[in-house]
């Protein structure tokens, strides 16, 4: 009896320890007390030691004060405070607060004592060490001072940026408790073996793990258990589950795993892998963390993109986040998802983000096959690469790359957009940030985005040119016949001149589009403009990709269009409420990787179909695509005639016959291997096809 009782006691202790070794998280999203501090007296009056003044309200975090009329234009200080009970079993654990973003400066107090601050980086995730200030088993008060004052010691710089200046705790917050040592970050560099098959081929994954307290522990007693399973795939097989003894180099634990049977991540087939890393120190489990990664490679060869060994041309659209009329930069996950689904509707395979995004956005792009260039928010002609800006830029690059390193969707980092790229100080700054970025992450491209490459004819041989020349890709924001007020017919010669001056790297049209009302016209002009641009770009083989600007009309502190009390830019193919304009389906078709170039009745009254792989934007080998012929747009899966397409290379055609069962009308739908609709068109007697 005693032995049985002892056995159960030991079992309960073991289960308790195993459970406690798991990370324990407490979400701090939800209700906080809030008040504006327009006179900036809160620190002098020690608001962090007491309740906020009576002029306060309750708000729901994530939150910004710039989406309500009374504080829509306010830029300054505001305070948040929340009381939270901490479990008693958190005693002697390692505790930190994770802020996914506070714009743009944050100072944090715990129980009236300053815990830390995070400044000049309002869109990046950061952590505040809380172990010494949190009191487990009791109520605790967390106070945050947020500041969105326009500042010359910030990126974005002063007022030189074209999006909303939304202040506040704009993304989620949580408390995290672990034993010691804990995992501070886990970086996974996954490389496919391109000499082996894309599905079921070989690859390697190199792990770098930063543990806390590396200077205080005996590193010889660290052991990892690595469990890796398929994710976002047809199966969920565990492909690795072993203990690993890492090598410790300059405080980083490193190891490498080789695989004989992996499926590559591809924008048309985004196969992922989930890692669970368990840390054991001196035989005790102290932390468990997870990460998702994928095997893929993007590089440049001459003036082309080569993705997983295949030469491709990319197409996409940029989304300006933070344009929720209700929530602004504190937009919900559902609002993000709706915008991202619109990107996918427009056949986006490559996009840019001017500012760092919520983890949800990167996760979504990982799972839905969208390539991303993630930029730090250096933007605008007034931004100069001074010592202050360079210091902040390096700080942001460190945080951005460390936080988002594992996402296979991110294929490039951006070090700036539309500054004066002909100033020597800015060119030198871009060159420095390029090399700094490549040192932090040599596996991805690094680029600067220019709006001054159209001045290529003024360049002199041997003289410093445009800052975009010093990235891996020339990226050009082309507003030739809109912002630049040039004749439409001159666009091609300008592009040819840019190419003649820079033969060694790809050229990407990183923005083009129409902004109303600054450029007279409406959505009908937008359609004419985009069709004209695509026709020119597709004729230039040295252009490797295009990105349309932009998905949506958006909120911005400097816009001229007005919506209610918001400044806006009328720049999108969707309006500020998310409704599509007539230009949206046109852009979708222009971005389609496949075209139907023949659809005609034959002598037997059947329909002869010709499908061709795109040569323009985008262009890549089509695998596992399916053609449907149906009566309606929504019934192609249940009632449509289905035709599995063979592999189709760019520019190659495939011919086949479908029955004319809907009396000279019907709907053509083409989907990729993941079931995403890439092409859909209603056909009837008025159609050009018949």
TADAUR-V484029 format. One record per run of one state. SS is the DSSP state (@ for helix, = for strand, . for the rest). FROM is the first residue (numbers start at 0). TO is the last residue. If there is no record, write none. Layout:
# TADAUR-V484029
SS,FROM,TO  SS,FROM,TO
This chain:
# TADAUR-V484029
.,0,0  @,1,20  .,21,22  =,23,26  .,27,28  =,29,36  .,37,45  @,46,48  .,49,55  =,56,60  .,61,63  @,64,66  .,67,67  @,68,70  .,71,75  =,76,84  .,85,86  @,87,89  .,90,92  =,93,98  .,99,101  =,102,102  .,103,103  =,104,109  .,110,111  =,112,117  .,118,124  =,125,128  .,129,137  =,138,146  .,147,166  =,167,167  .,168,171  =,172,177  .,178,181  =,182,191  .,192,197  =,198,210  .,211,217  @,218,220  =,221,230  .,231,236  =,237,243  .,244,245  =,246,248  .,249,250  =,251,262  .,263,263  =,264,265  .,266,267  =,268,269  .,270,270  =,271,280  .,281,282  =,283,292  .,293,296  =,297,300  .,301,302  =,303,306  .,307,308  =,309,317  .,318,326  @,327,329  .,330,331  @,332,344  .,345,348  =,349,352  .,353,357  @,358,367  .,368,369  =,370,374  .,375,377  =,378,378  .,379,385  @,386,403  .,404,408  =,409,416  .,417,422  @,423,439  .,440,443  =,444,449  .,450,451  @,452,457  .,458,465  @,466,469  .,470,472  =,473,476  .,477,486  @,487,500  .,501,505  =,506,510  .,511,514  =,515,515  .,516,521  @,522,536  .,537,541  =,542,548  .,549,550  =,551,551  .,552,552  =,553,554  .,555,559  =,560,562  .,563,564  =,565,569  .,570,572  =,573,573  .,574,578  =,579,579  .,580,581  @,582,589  .,590,592  =,593,600  .,601,604  =,605,612  .,613,617  =,618,618  .,619,620  =,621,621  .,622,624  =,625,629  .,630,634  @,635,638  .,639,639  =,640,643  .,644,646  =,647,647  .,648,648  =,649,649  .,650,651  =,652,658  .,659,664  =,665,670  .,671,675  =,676,682  .,683,689
